[in-house]
Amino acid sequence: MDPRLLAIEQDEVIRAGAAAAAERQDAQESALFNKAARTNVHFDAPWNKIFKIVFFPDRIYHAQYLNATRSPRYQYNVLEVRGRADFIVLKAEVYLDGKFLCNALRIEYRAGRLAEQVRERGRFLSDEVLAWVELTHADPAAATGLKRYVKMFYDIYVGAYQVEIWETLEPPPTSSHSFKVLDQMGLHKQITAVPGFRRALKDLRRLTGVQVSFRETNIDRPFNYQIKPNNAGWDNDYFRSHQEPNRPEPNSPNNTIDDQLYLVNFQRGFVLDAEAIPPVLYQNAMMEPSSSDYFTGPPPQSGKLDGDKNVMGMRWIIQRELGGTIVYFHQVIVPPGAVEGTHQHIGSEELYYFIEGEGIAYVGDGDDPAVDAVYPLVDPTPDIYGLGPKPCREIPVRPGITIFTKSGGMHGVRNPKGNAGLLKFVAFGYHTS
């Protein structure tokens, strides 16, 4: 039993360290874990403990709680699993009585973001949500009709909404489905089939990606009120957009692609040359007109990094393809005289790693005590994007310097006008909320 529950009754302080951790281990899970460790010679290797190259498979890889496993006649062979912050998509083969039946796509969604959206509208999520699903396939002949709403159902066994889209619900000619599973099958059921998806699912290994967004259903349960489309709660990756170098003009709206969909990409590896990716240009990036660095003169030249007119560039290397909560990985190019405005992160974190040139970075006063002890406050107090004047510290940067900004922290970068070369750094940004 978890000692935290005992502490509620007995008003005790929970002990720290290995003893408390050992008490919290569930005996059954511990036995499974140890069994897997004994049968895997790589399990205790130091590089596995650090980088998790080989790891104990969780219940998805065991396929123990997938929909049809309520009957022992069904088995799943999970081929691929991809995840984002709040959901996962997996490819699987379904077997009936030991024989291959069909391919399937399973989506699980924990609805943290959607629950927030629905509560803001004075409602609660019911035991059903809708998912808008768009598939992409390597075969052009199979890549039509791959968009569809499917209904998802809350499953207490996995603590998430889920649906399985099977290639077909028809049993083999000489067999039949188990009555334990039949009640889950059909239109708007936990196991469903979409005729337009059938050809793509038949060649499941060449299914290259899934784009998906989630919304509440059109009926407010238990009151049975109709929810109007313009008032429905959505989780569409925070209205997420991504950047593409379509136009050379700084701040061009044509470089912002409005996706409003999560992307799950099944490609297993990417080898990219950052220098071959054209930068998207920005003028007065993350800066208010009240800032002393804000440029208000003649318009800049298209396609040109220009520190005199405060034009910098960003090479967007990887964006939507990243899993988990990561939003982007890009290279930032700051020419002499240009400034990336100092800004604050709320509900997100960002890491800067400087790779070329020298310059100045700004961090919020009080963000890093070691910085406060050594480096001076900026005078006059600078404008922070969207916040007005806030105290900041100024630190020199060069290749190898790393700035890690947590939620609530502030940072910005300047390449002084007298410098001869570009200042470059790579940035990782991701949600933490």
N, C-alpha and C positions, 0 to 999 in steps of 0.2 A: 504493500500500500504506500502511496505517496506520503512522506512524512509531513508535507505541507498541510494535508487534510487533518492529520493528528494535531498539528500545531494550532489549528483553528479551535479545536475542542479543548486543548490543554494549555493554551496560551504560552507555548514554549517558543524559544528562539531556535530556528533551524541551524544545525551545525554546518559549517562550511567545509570544503575540501573533499578528499576522496571518500571519506566515510559516509558523508551525506549523499554523494553521487552513487555510491554502491547501494545505499538503502533505496534510492529512487528507481533502480533498475527493475523492470518488470521481469519476473522469472522466465516466462515463456519467450519473450523477445530476446532475453539474454541467451537462452539456450539455442535459439535459431541463429543468433549472431555468432556464437562460439562455434557452432557446427560449421557455418560457412567459412569461418576463419581457419578451422582445422583442415578443410578440404581445399583450401586455396593457398598455395605455397608463396604467392606474392603478397598476401594480405599484410604481413608484418614488415615488409620492406620499408625502409625509411622514406623512399621517394613516394611510396603509396600513401603513407601516413601524412606526408606534406601536401602532395599534389592531387591525391585521390584519383590516381590513374586506374586502379582497380578498387572497386568498392563493393560493400555488401549490398546486393540488390534489394530495393524496397518492394512494396507489394505490387507495384505496377509491373516490374520485371518478372515477378512470380505469377502474375495474372490470377491472383487468388480471389479478387473481389470484383471481377468484371461481370457484366450482367448475366450471361448465360451460365456462369459457374455455379448457380444455385442447383443445377443438375450435374451430376458427375459424368454425364454423357458428352459434355462439351469441354473442350480445351482451347486455349488461345496460345498462339505463338506471336509474341510481341516483336515486331521488326524494328521499329524506330519510335523514339519518344522525344518530343521537343516541348519546351515550356517557356512561358513568360511569367511575369510576377504573380499572376492570380489564376492561371489556367495552364493546362497541358493538352497536347494533341498527340495521339499515338496511332501508329499503323499496326495492324494485327491480322494474322490469319486465324480463321475459326475452323475448328475440327469438330465433327459430330461422329461419335462412335469410332474414334480413331482415324477417320477419313476426312480429307480436306473438304470443307463445305463452301467457304467463300472468304473474301477479304473484307476488312472492316476498318472504319475510322472512328476513334473514340475521342470525345472532347469532355474534359472535366473543368469546372469553373467554380471558384470559391466566392466570387461575387462581392469582395470587399468594397471595391469602387462603386459597383452598382447599388449596393445597399446604401451608401452615402447619398447617391443621386436620388434614390427613391425617398429616403427620409427627408431630404430637403423639400420634397413635394408633399409632405404630410402623410406619406403612406409607408407600408412595410412590404418587403418582398414576400411573396407566397412561396409555395413549394414548386413553382414552375417559373422559368424564364425562357426568353427566346434568344436564339443565336442566329445572326446573319452570317452565312458561311459562303465563302468564295474559294474554289479550288483552282490551282494551276497545275498543268500537266505537260510533260515533255513532248507528248504526241499531239500535234495540232488536230488530228482527227478526233481525239478524245477531249479536246479543250473547249468544247462548246456546251452551253447549258449548265455551267458549273456554279450557279449562284442560287441560293435557296435559304429560306427561313426554316429552322428546325426547332422543335420544342425540347427544352432540357428539364430534367426532374431532379429534385433534391434527393440525395441518397445518403442515409444515415451511416452506411458502412464506410463511405469514403469521405464524409463531411463536405460534400460538394454537389453542385448540380452536374448532371452528366447525361450524355446521349451516345448511343452507338449507331453509326450509319453503316449498315451492312450492304454488301454488293447485291444480295438477294435474300429474301426471307423464305424462299421456296426450299423445302427439304428435298433430298434425293428421291428419285422415283420409287425406290424400294424401301423408303424409311419415312419417319414422321418426327416432328419436333416433340420434345418432352412437354408434358402438360405443366411442368414446373416453370417453363420458360415462355410458353405460348401467350400467357396473359401480358407479357412485356412487349409483344411484337405487334407492329402495325403502324398506321398513320398516327403521328403525334404520340408515340409510345417511346419507352426507353430504348428499345431496339427497333429501328425504323429502316426504311429503304427509300432512296430518292431516285426515281427512274433516270433523271438527267445525269446523276453521278455514276451510274452503273458502269459505263465504259471506262471511266477514269479509275474506278476502284478495282476493276478487273485487272488492270495493269498497275497495281498499287505501288510497286517499287519505283515507277517513273512519275509518281505524284510528287511534284517539286515543292509545293507550298500550299498553305492555307491562310487566307485572310478572314478575320472574324471580328465581329463586334457583338455586344450583348445588350439586351433591353428587357425591361419588365413586360409582362404580358399585357394585352389590351383590356383586361378585366381586373378591377380592383377587388380582390377577395378579402374578406367574406361578404362585402357589401354589394358586389356584382354591378358596380358602376363601370361604365365605359370610360377607358382612359384615352383621351384624344392624342393622336400622334405627336402633336407639337408640345404635349405636356408629359410624354413618356420619359422615364429615366433611362439613360444610355451609359454604357461603358464602351467607349470607342477609342481607347488608348489616349485619354485626356485630349480629345480632338487633335490627335497627333498628326503632325506634318513632317515631311523630310525635305532636305535641300538637294537640288540638282543644279549643275552649272549650265543652265539653258541660255541665259543671257549675260553679256559681259558688263552691263551697267550695274554700278553699285546699288544695293537695296532693291533690285528688280523683283516685283511680285511674281514674275514668271519662274523664279528659282525656288519658290516655295510650293511644294506639292501637298495639297490638302487630302490626306489619306482617310482619316477618321475610321481606321481599321487597324487591328493588331495584325502583324505578319508573323507567321511561323514558317521558317525556311528549312527544307529538309536537306539542303546541300551540306555536306559533311566537312568541307574545308574551303578556305579562300586564300589564294596567294595574290596579293595586290601590291602594285607599285604606286606609292603615294605621290611621287613626283610626276607620274603620268596622269593624275587626276587634276583637271583644271580647277583652280580655286573659285569659290563664290566670293564676290567682293561686297564689302560693307563699308559704308561711310558713317562716321559718328556712332559706331557700334556701342550699344548699351550705355547711352549718354543722353542727358537732358539738354535742351537748348540753353539752360541756365549755366551749364558747365563752362569753365574758362577754356576748355579744350575743344569745344564744339565749333566746327567750321561752318561758316555761313556765306562764304564767298562764291565765286563762279563755280558752276557744276564741274565735277571731275571728268576726266577722259575715260571712256569705256574701256574696260579690259586692262586698266593700269593700276598697279599698286602705287599709291601716292601719299606719302607721309605729310606733304605740305597741305593736302586737302583732307587729311585724316581718313584715308582709304586703306583698309587692311583686307586680308584674304583668309579664307578657311577652305582647306581641302577636306571634304566630307568623305572619309575613308570607309567607315562602316556605320550604319544607322539602324534601320529596322531589322536587319538580319540578326542583331544581337539578341540573346535570350535573357531570361530573368528580368530585372528591372532596369537594365542598362539602356540608355537612350542613344548614345552616340560615342564614336571615337573619331576624332578629327585632328588635323594639323593646322595650327594657326600661324599666319605669316604677318609680322608687324614690320613695315618699313620704317626707316628713320623718320622721326617726327610724328608718327601715328600713335594713337592711344586706344586700347580696349578699355572702355569705361568701367570704373569700379562698380560692382553690383553685388547684391546679396542673394544667397540661395536659401529658399524655404521649401522644405520637403524634398530636397534633392542634395546631392553631393557632387563635387567635381575635383578631379585631380589634374594638375598641370605638371608636365615634365619637360624641362627646357633642353633643347637639342642643338641649338645653333645661335651664335651671337651673344651679345650682352645687353642688359637693359635694367629696368626698374619694375618691381612689382609692388602692389599695394595690398595690404591685408588689414582687416578691421582691428582697431585697438581693443585689446582684451581677448582676441581670438587665440593667440599663441603666446603664453607668458614668456617663453624664451625670446621671442621677437620683441616683446614690450621692454625687456630688460636691456636690449642692445641698440635697437634702431629708433630713430626719432619720429615724432608725430609729424604729419604733413601739415605745412603752414603756407597758405591758409587752409582751413578745413575743407576738404573736397566735397563736391556733390556726389551722392550715391544715387544710382539710377532708380528713380521712383521713390526715393526716401528723403531727399534733401541732404544738407550737410551732415556728415558723420565723421568722427575722428578715425584716422587711419595711420598705419605705420608704413614707411617706405624702406624696401630692402633691395639690395643689388641681386641680379640673377645672371646666371651663366649656364652653359651646358652641365647637366647633372643636378641642378637645383630642382627640387620637387615641392610643390605647394598643394596641400590637401585641404580642401575647404568643406567643412561639414555644414549641415543644415543650420541656418542662422548666421553663418560666416560670410565674410566679404572678401573679394579680391578683384584686382584689375592689373593691367600691364601697360608699360610705356617703353617705347624705343626712342631714347632721346634724340633730338634733332641733329646733334653733332656726330652721332655714330655713323660709321662708314657702311655697315652691312645690315642685313636683315636679322631680326630676332624671331626665332621659331620655337614653338613648343607644341607638344601633343596634349590633347585634353580628353579625359574620360568623364562623361556625365551620366548620372543615373538617379532614378527616383529612390527615395527612402521612406516615403509615406505609404 
